Amino acid sequence: MHAKGDIAAHGEQQGTIGSKLYRYTQLLLLVLAGGTIYPVIYLRQVYQTSMIAALAIDNQQLGYLYSLLGAVFMVSYLPSGWLADRIAPRVLISVSLLGTGALALWYATLPEFHVLLLIYGGFGLTAGLTFWAPLVKRVKLLAGKKEQGRFFGILDGGRGLVEALLATAAISLFAYVREDRGQTLAEGFQSVIHLYAYACLALGVVLGLLRDPRQAGVASRAGKASAIKGNLFQDLRLLAGLPELWLVTAIVFCGYHFFWATYSFSAYLEEGGLGLSATMAGVITTIKLWMRPVGGIGGGWLGDRFTNLRVLTWVLVLAGVGMFGLITLPRLQIVPLVIALIIFIGLMSYAIRGLYWAILDQCPIPERVTGLAIGIISVAGYSPDVLIPLVNGWVTQKIPGTLGYQIYYTYILVMGSLGVVAAIALKKRLANRSRA
């Protein structure tokens, strides 16, 4: 609700140092929020084997948890976009962080599976309904026309930096509790959850108390803007008739498969016949997390320089090449090469995430329904959150070891490659539109 008014206020001062400082300060707050809220939800990417042992569940049950999370995300994204067009992002994001922190404290009790289902359903609401669309819309409006790549690159890369810093602290804490203090694996995992829970709560309080002097008078302007909003069904019909919107959706859907593959790297390093310990696998996947600032910010910078869509297309191709290598080379048992591939794929997947929302600015979408458009894209684009955990859980449970992961990664490669096709189609359509 305040977002459009914020931009109007900032637009009057475009080009001034104050305006630029304001926009980047706001972006920094969004980076901190995005980098803090998700790691506790996706602890499996570093601690999957430890997580399964501490919670007394199996791979298939883990798949059910993340499939439920994805299902809640899916039903939340569209109303999340509707909320983002009407309520101040700061309020929604603060509520999200506080809710996630509270759920994480419950999670740290290592409850039974039926309780875990409730917790993961709650995570879907706090990180989906009240968080995702407000985050993306706010960044899109803060960025100038020629800054979309770098702003979204900074968002994803900066989130990655925050995640990597937290992950480094967490894996150090995990190693200290397990190896120096000699406590159980479950106690080590609990300490990691507590670290993330308190980080979410602290940032949620800060954002909740924060006030910006520029907010004076914004409410009245935002109220006038909301009065001209169209009918929801008319807006949905308008957006549904944009082919470019659906091609962006296809790119997000396919590119997100590559990112999902990175969540299973830790378990693959332990279970794929490479003989690595839980701590060593955690260290390697934490190094992979440090690629996110490089991939996100670097990809966004290249996107603004050479066009976001062109760079995104090539990054999708390179991610596919890396995934093909991960499927075919582990039989050689060259551990350093496998580690290098994992880091490379992480780098490419983070560049993809830093770019695919930046191309949304090239679509003819009215600003008043930007949040709704983000919601529509997210519903379909992030539907792998429902499907992939089931595929991963079933395949690795039924076909343990290297072969199961090769089958799973082959599926990822096929779906990710379709993203290249969608990107090429979007490029041709945009070129035809510009000539018309």
C-alpha positions in Angstrom: 0.0 0.0 0.0 2.9 2.4 0.8 5.2 1.1 -1.9 3.8 3.2 -4.7 3.8 6.3 -2.6 7.3 5.6 -1.6 8.4 5.5 -5.2 6.4 8.7 -5.9 8.3 10.4 -3.1 11.6 9.1 -4.4 10.7 9.9 -8.0 10.5 13.7 -7.2 14.2 13.5 -6.1 15.5 11.2 -8.8 19.1 11.8 -9.5 20.0 13.3 -6.2 22.4 11.7 -3.7 19.7 11.5 -1.1 17.4 9.6 -3.5 20.1 7.1 -4.4 21.1 6.6 -0.8 17.5 6.1 0.2 16.9 3.4 -2.5 20.0 1.5 -1.6 19.3 1.7 2.1 15.9 0.2 1.4 17.4 -2.5 -0.7 19.9 -3.3 2.0 17.0 -3.9 4.5 15.3 -6.2 1.9 18.5 -8.1 1.4 18.9 -8.7 5.2 15.3 -9.9 5.4 15.5 -12.2 2.4 18.8 -13.6 3.6 17.6 -14.3 7.1 14.1 -15.8 6.6 14.8 -18.7 4.3 17.9 -20.6 5.6 16.1 -22.1 8.6 13.3 -23.4 6.3 15.8 -25.0 3.9 18.4 -26.4 6.4 18.4 -29.6 4.3 20.8 -28.0 1.8 23.6 -28.2 4.4 22.3 -30.6 7.1 20.1 -33.1 5.2 21.6 -36.3 6.7 21.9 -34.7 10.2 18.3 -33.4 9.9 16.9 -36.8 9.0 18.7 -38.4 12.0 17.8 -35.6 14.5 14.1 -35.6 13.5 13.9 -39.4 13.2 12.4 -39.3 9.7 13.4 -40.8 6.4 14.0 -39.3 2.9 10.5 -39.8 1.8 9.1 -38.1 4.9 11.5 -35.2 4.3 10.1 -35.0 0.7 6.6 -34.8 2.2 7.6 -31.9 4.4 9.0 -29.9 1.5 6.2 -30.8 -0.8 3.7 -29.5 1.8 5.8 -26.4 2.1 5.7 -25.9 -1.7 1.9 -26.5 -1.8 1.3 -23.8 0.8 3.6 -21.5 -1.1 1.6 -22.2 -4.3 -1.7 -21.3 -2.8 -0.1 -18.3 -1.0 1.6 -16.6 -4.0 -1.5 -15.1 -5.6 -3.0 -13.6 -2.5 0.5 -12.5 -1.6 0.6 -10.5 -4.8 -2.8 -9.0 -3.9 -1.5 -8.0 -0.4 1.6 -6.5 -1.9 -0.5 -4.1 -3.9 -2.3 -2.9 -0.8 -0.2 -3.2 2.4 3.1 -1.6 3.3 5.9 -4.1 2.5 7.7 -3.2 5.8 4.7 -4.4 7.8 4.3 -7.6 5.9 8.0 -8.4 6.0 8.3 -7.7 9.7 5.3 -10.0 10.4 6.9 -12.7 8.2 10.3 -12.6 10.1 8.6 -12.7 13.5 6.3 -15.6 12.5 9.2 -17.6 11.0 11.3 -17.1 14.1 8.5 -18.2 16.4 8.0 -21.4 14.3 11.7 -22.1 14.3 11.8 -22.1 18.1 9.0 -24.7 17.9 11.0 -26.6 15.3 14.0 -26.6 17.6 12.2 -28.9 20.0 12.6 -31.6 17.3 8.9 -32.6 17.4 7.2 -35.6 15.9 6.5 -35.8 12.2 2.8 -34.7 12.4 3.9 -31.6 14.3 6.6 -31.0 11.7 3.9 -30.9 9.0 2.2 -28.1 10.9 5.4 -26.2 11.3 6.3 -26.5 7.6 2.8 -25.4 6.7 3.3 -22.4 8.9 6.6 -21.7 7.2 4.8 -21.7 3.9 2.5 -18.9 5.1 5.2 -16.7 6.8 7.7 -17.0 3.9 5.1 -17.0 1.1 1.8 -15.2 1.9 3.2 -12.2 3.7 6.7 -12.1 2.3 7.5 -13.1 -1.2 5.5 -10.7 -3.5 6.1 -7.7 -1.2 9.8 -8.4 -1.4 9.9 -8.7 -5.2 7.6 -5.8 -5.9 9.5 -3.5 -3.6 12.8 -4.2 -5.3 11.2 -3.7 -8.8 9.8 -0.3 -7.8 13.0 0.8 -6.1 15.1 0.0 -9.2 15.4 2.4 -12.1 14.6 1.3 -15.7 18.3 0.5 -16.4 18.9 -0.9 -12.9 16.6 -3.9 -12.8 19.5 -6.4 -13.3 21.8 -5.0 -10.7 19.0 -4.4 -8.1 17.7 -8.0 -8.4 21.3 -9.2 -8.6 22.1 -7.4 -5.4 18.9 -8.8 -3.8 19.8 -12.4 -4.6 23.5 -12.0 -4.2 23.2 -10.0 -1.1 20.7 -12.6 0.3 23.3 -15.2 -0.5 26.0 -13.2 1.3 23.8 -13.0 4.4 23.0 -16.7 4.1 26.6 -17.6 3.7 27.6 -15.5 6.8 24.9 -17.2 8.8 25.7 -20.6 7.4 29.4 -20.2 8.3 28.4 -19.2 11.8 26.0 -22.1 12.0 28.4 -24.8 10.7 31.1 -23.5 13.1 28.6 -23.8 15.9 27.5 -27.3 14.8 31.2 -28.4 14.7 31.9 -26.9 18.1 28.9 -28.5 19.7 29.5 -31.9 18.1 33.3 -32.2 18.1 34.6 -29.8 20.8 31.8 -30.3 23.4 31.0 -33.9 22.4 27.3 -33.4 22.3 24.9 -35.4 20.3 24.0 -34.8 16.6 20.5 -33.8 17.7 21.9 -31.2 20.1 24.1 -29.8 17.4 21.2 -29.5 15.0 19.1 -27.8 17.7 21.8 -25.2 18.2 21.8 -24.4 14.5 18.0 -23.9 14.5 18.2 -21.6 17.5 20.8 -19.4 15.8 18.5 -18.9 12.8 15.4 -18.4 14.9 16.9 -15.6 17.0 18.3 -13.9 13.9 14.8 -13.9 12.4 13.2 -12.6 15.6 15.8 -9.8 16.0 15.5 -8.5 12.5 11.7 -8.7 12.6 11.7 -6.5 15.7 14.0 -4.0 14.1 12.0 -3.7 10.9 8.8 -3.5 12.9 10.1 -0.5 14.9 11.8 1.2 12.0 10.2 4.4 10.7 11.1 6.4 7.7 10.6 10.2 7.7 9.6 9.9 4.0 6.4 8.0 5.0 4.8 11.3 6.1 1.9 11.9 3.7 2.4 8.7 1.8 -0.8 7.1 3.2 -3.1 9.6 1.6 -1.4 9.3 -1.8 -1.5 5.5 -1.6 -5.2 5.7 -0.7 -5.9 7.7 -3.8 -3.9 5.2 -5.9 -5.7 2.3 -4.5 -9.0 3.9 -5.4 -8.2 3.5 -9.1 -7.3 -0.2 -8.9 -9.2 -2.3 -11.3 -11.5 -5.2 -10.7 -9.5 -8.3 -9.6 -11.0 -10.6 -12.3 -10.4 -7.9 -15.0 -6.8 -7.6 -13.8 -6.4 -11.4 -13.9 -7.8 -11.4 -17.5 -5.5 -8.6 -18.5 -2.4 -10.5 -17.2 -3.5 -13.9 -18.5 -3.6 -12.4 -22.0 0.1 -11.4 -22.0 2.2 -14.2 -23.6 5.4 -12.6 -22.3 4.2 -13.1 -18.8 3.8 -16.8 -19.4 7.2 -17.1 -21.0 8.8 -15.5 -17.9 6.8 -18.0 -15.9 8.3 -20.9 -17.9 11.8 -19.5 -17.4 11.3 -19.2 -13.7 9.8 -22.7 -13.5 12.7 -24.3 -15.4 15.5 -22.2 -13.9 14.2 -23.0 -10.4 14.9 -26.7 -11.0 18.6 -25.9 -11.1 18.4 -24.1 -7.8 16.4 -27.0 -6.2 19.2 -29.4 -7.3 21.6 -27.5 -5.0 19.5 -28.5 -1.9 20.6 -32.2 -2.3 24.3 -31.6 -2.8 25.1 -32.1 0.9 23.3 -35.5 1.0 24.9 -36.5 -2.4 28.4 -35.8 -1.1 27.7 -38.1 1.9 25.7 -40.8 0.2 27.0 -40.8 -3.4 29.9 -43.0 -2.7 32.4 -40.2 -2.2 33.0 -41.0 1.5 32.7 -37.5 2.9 31.7 -36.9 6.5 28.7 -34.8 7.5 30.9 -31.9 8.6 33.0 -31.9 5.4 29.8 -32.0 3.3 28.5 -29.1 5.3 31.7 -27.2 4.7 31.6 -27.7 1.0 27.9 -26.7 0.6 28.6 -23.7 2.8 31.4 -22.7 0.3 28.8 -23.2 -2.4 26.6 -20.7 -0.6 29.4 -18.2 -0.9 29.0 -18.3 -4.6 25.5 -16.7 -4.3 26.9 -13.1 -3.9 29.2 -13.7 -6.8 26.5 -15.3 -9.1 23.7 -13.0 -8.1 25.5 -9.6 -8.2 27.8 -10.6 -11.1 24.9 -11.9 -13.1 22.9 -8.8 -12.5 25.8 -6.5 -13.5 26.3 -8.5 -16.7 22.6 -8.4 -17.3 22.5 -4.6 -17.2 25.5 -4.4 -19.4 24.6 -7.0 -22.1 20.8 -7.3 -21.5 19.3 -9.5 -18.8 17.6 -11.9 -21.1 20.8 -12.7 -23.2 22.9 -13.3 -20.1 20.1 -15.4 -18.5 20.0 -17.6 -21.6 23.7 -18.3 -21.5 23.7 -18.9 -17.7 20.9 -21.5 -18.2 23.0 -23.2 -20.8 26.1 -23.3 -18.6 24.1 -24.6 -15.6 22.9 -27.5 -17.9 26.5 -28.2 -18.9 27.5 -28.4 -15.2 24.6 -30.7 -14.4 25.5 -33.0 -17.2 29.1 -33.2 -15.8 27.7 -34.0 -12.3 25.7 -36.8 -13.8 28.5 -38.4 -15.8 31.8 -37.7 -14.0 31.3 -39.1 -10.4 31.9 -42.6 -11.7 35.6 -41.6 -12.0 35.6 -41.0 -8.2 37.6 -37.7 -8.6 36.4 -35.9 -5.5 38.0 -32.5 -6.3 36.3 -32.4 -9.7 32.9 -33.3 -8.2 33.3 -30.5 -5.6 34.3 -28.0 -8.4 31.2 -29.0 -10.4 29.0 -28.5 -7.3 30.4 -25.0 -6.7 30.1 -24.1 -10.4 26.4 -25.3 -10.6 25.7 -23.3 -7.4 27.3 -20.2 -9.1 25.1 -20.6 -12.2 21.9 -21.3 -10.3 22.4 -18.2 -8.2 23.0 -16.1 -11.3 19.8 -17.5 -12.7 17.9 -16.4 -9.6 19.5 -12.9 -9.8 18.3 -12.5 -13.4 14.9 -14.1 -14.0 12.9 -11.4 -12.0 14.8 -8.6 -13.8 13.4 -9.6 -17.2 9.9 -9.0 -15.8 10.5 -5.3 -16.4 10.5 -5.9 -20.2 6.9 -7.2 -20.1 4.0 -4.7 -20.7 2.6 -4.9 -17.1 0.8 -2.0 -15.5 2.5 -0.9 -12.3 -0.8 -1.1 -10.3 -1.0 -4.9 -10.9 2.8 -5.6 -10.5 2.2 -7.5 -7.3 -0.6 -9.6 -8.9 1.7 -10.4 -11.8 4.4 -11.5 -9.4 1.9 -13.7 -7.7 0.8 -15.4 -10.9 4.3 -16.1 -12.0 5.2 -17.4 -8.6 2.3 -19.8 -8.4 3.4 -21.6 -11.6 7.1 -20.7 -11.6 7.7 -22.1 -8.1 5.5 -25.1 -8.4 8.6 -27.3 -8.4 8.5 -26.7 -4.6 5.7 -29.2 -4.6 6.9 -31.7 -7.2 10.7 -31.8 -6.8 10.8 -32.9 -3.1 8.5 -35.8 -3.9 10.7 -36.8 -6.9 13.9 -36.4 -4.9 12.5 -38.2 -1.9 11.1 -41.1 -3.8 14.0 -41.7 -6.1 16.7 -41.5 -3.4 14.7 -43.7 -1.1 14.0 -46.4 -3.7 17.4 -46.2 -5.5 20.0 -45.3 -2.9 23.5 -44.1 -3.7 25.0 -42.6 -6.8 22.5 -44.1 -9.3 19.5 -42.5 -7.6 21.1 -39.1 -7.7 22.1 -39.5 -11.3 18.4 -40.2 -12.2 17.3 -37.2 -10.1 19.8 -34.9 -11.7 18.9 -36.1 -15.2 15.3 -35.0 -14.6 16.7 -31.6 -13.4 18.8 -31.3 -16.5 15.9 -32.0 -18.9 13.6 -29.5 -17.2 16.3 -26.8 -16.9 17.1 -27.2 -20.6 13.5 -26.3 -21.5 14.2 -23.0 -19.8 16.7 -22.2 -22.6 13.9 -22.8 -25.1 11.6 -20.5 -23.2 14.2 -17.7 -23.0 14.9 -17.9 -26.8 11.1 -17.7 -27.5 10.8 -14.7 -25.2 13.7 -12.9 -26.9 12.1 -13.4 -30.3 8.7 -12.2 -29.1 10.2 -9.0 -27.5 12.2 -8.4 -30.7 9.0 -8.6 -32.7 7.1 -6.3 -30.3 9.9 -3.7 -30.5 9.7 -3.8 -34.3 5.8 -3.5 -34.4 
